């Protein structure tokens, strides 16, 4: 079971989507700004998008039919911030638009920045 402040890794086949668990079944995650497209198209388009919206959503809605797990894999090399600070900081971003770049500002960078105070992603090299 995830705990507030945990990183959630969602297996979307060709890539991993990341979210931050807030508690009570909710996560915070970034989604491409183009709301009208179906989720697969949105996921594919996110590679080309320059802006994303930060959303608070139910974990089950974000995961859909995909496999997911708690993955705080950077805890060995980065010290997590206190949980209250992670959640307080995360909630400031709800419904904001943030810059998005698949190489330097992706969904994993966003949630690791909240957890550790520094954006990290090993999906891109």
N, C-alpha and C positions, 0 to 999 in steps of 0.2 A: 504493500500500500504506500502511495506517495505521501510525503510529509511536506508542509509548506516550505517553500524555498528550493525544493528538489527540481532538478532538470529532467524533463520528459523527452525521450527520444522516440520519434514515431517513424517507423519504417514505411516509406512510400515507394518502395521498389528501387528506382534508380537513384534516389537521394533520401536523406534523412531530414525530417522536419523537427524542429525543437520548440518546446514550450516550457514555461516556468509554472510549477504547481503553486497555486495560491492558497488552497484549502477548500473544504466543502464541495469538492468535485470540480472546481474551477481552475483554469489555467490562463496565463497571459501568453499571447503569441503574436507575431507579426504576420500580416497577410497583405498581398499586393493590393494596391488601391482599386484596381478594376473589379468592382463588386458584381457586375452583371454576368460574368462568365462562369461556367460550371467549374467545379473544384479542380478537375484534372487540367483544364485549360489554364486556370489561374496558377496552378502549381508550375506548369510549364512556362507560363508568361513571367513568373516571378524572376526568372533568370534575366529578363530584359528590363524589368521595372526599376525605376529610380526612387520610388517612394513606396512605403508600406504603411498600413494602419495597424496600430496596436489594439488588440481586442482582448477583452475578458470573455471567455467562452467556457462552456462545460467541456471537460476533458473528452467525454464520449462523443461530442459533436466534432471536435477537432480530429480525433483519432479515426472516426468513421469505422470502416471495417479493417483498418490496418493494425498490425502488431505494434505494441509500444512497451517501453520499460523505463524505469527510473535509471538515469545514467549520470551520476555525478563524477564522471571519469577524470575531471581535472582536479579533484580534491587532493590528490597526491602532490600536485605541483603548485596549486593555488589555494590559499586559505579562504574558505567561504566567509562572507560577511555574516553578522548576526541575523537570524531569521527575521526578527521584527524590522530590521533595517532593509533587508531584501524586499519584504512585502510592502513596506511603506514606500520605498523608492519605485517599485514596480507599479503600484496603484497610481502614481503620478502620471504614468504614461498612457493609461486607459483612454482610448479614442483619439490619441494623438497621431499625427502623421510623422513618420521618421524617415530619414534617408535610408535607402536600401541599395546594396550592391552585392551580388552573389559572391564576390571575392573578398570584400573587406567589411561589409556591413550586413551580413546575412542573418537568418533567424537564430543560428547558433551563437554568433557574435553578440546578438542582442541579449539573449537569456544568460550567457556567461558573464556579460558586463554587469547584469543585475546581481548575480550570485557572488561574483568575485571582485567586482569593481574594475574588471578588465575584460574586454571582449576577446574570446579565444575560439578558434575553429580549426580542427584538423581535417575537415572535409575538403578544404582547398589548400593547395600548396603554393 
